[in-house]
């Protein structure tokens, strides 16, 4: 290959950048902390982007790219053994790609800075736990850290449905089964429907994308399983509203009742540059539902959940989390202000 693709991957892994952006005829950009920075890497041509796609995707992936005009894949260069998630797409008839390095193994809960209040979720045996936040906020990493904890400390069968599989997690005290959408099962919904016959204790669904997946996940939770998943929502109240809003109007009352019963926790997060701008750290909102919060969900008053969280000792609003991080000089006040009130 004429383009120095592995050199680019090596540079990305050594940098504090989280992502690399490649587009035909455009300079390569790295996302460093929260900003895009132009690099000195060669500007890729159309032919070079096609060669990169061929190398990374292989024949089956290329068929998917040409059919859907997009494709996600985990790529591991033989020379380094590093793992990268690469998302190919087309724009203006040309190829583009966004590359993110994936660590070899999930961090521990202490390494991601999980608040003590959130540890209550780890002891749940049934229901739904949701990890939410904007794209790139580390939701998948947090979910993988939860799975690592259960795998090291509990004797469960943990089944994951992922698109794609980012962290390879070998069985420990638990048996871990990882299934990839498009390879091991056609869709999240079909995989979730079948997994109930596979003796699971914990089911991780990479993302709740549609009503079909949500309804099957709730059904799984109602039958005694623990389901953990992610959504692109900023806080607990918005998460509840979005899930309920997926249902037709005539089913929303029943959905509110089901969710009020099955929800076991919502963990919302954002990544913020630390005070010396050497890395990004997570700020968390933690909702451990109380009877009062469950009543608010049933009564179609989810907009009051945030206020209820402020008045209970077992939950933590994002605003309080940010204020505490500023007080401890983990992040700067001006960074915290960007997310207060989200």
Secondary structure, 3 states (H helix, E strand, C coil): CCCCHHHHHHHHHHCCEEEEEEECCEEEEEEECCEEEECCCCCCCHHHHHHHHHHHHHHHHHHHHHHHCEEEEEECCCCCCCEEEEEEEEECCEEEEEEEEECCCCCCCCCCCCCHHHHHHHHCCCEEEEEECCCCCCHHHHHHHHHHHHHHHCCCEEEEEECCCCCCCCCCCCEEEEEEECCCECCHHHHHHHHCCCCCCEEEECCCCCHHHHHHHHHHHHCCCEEEEEECCCCHHHHHHHHHHCCCHHHHHHHHHHHHHHEEEEEEEEEEECCCCCCEEEEEEEECCCHHHHHHHHCCCHHHHHHHHHCCCCCECHHHHHHHHHHCCCCCHHHHHCCCCC
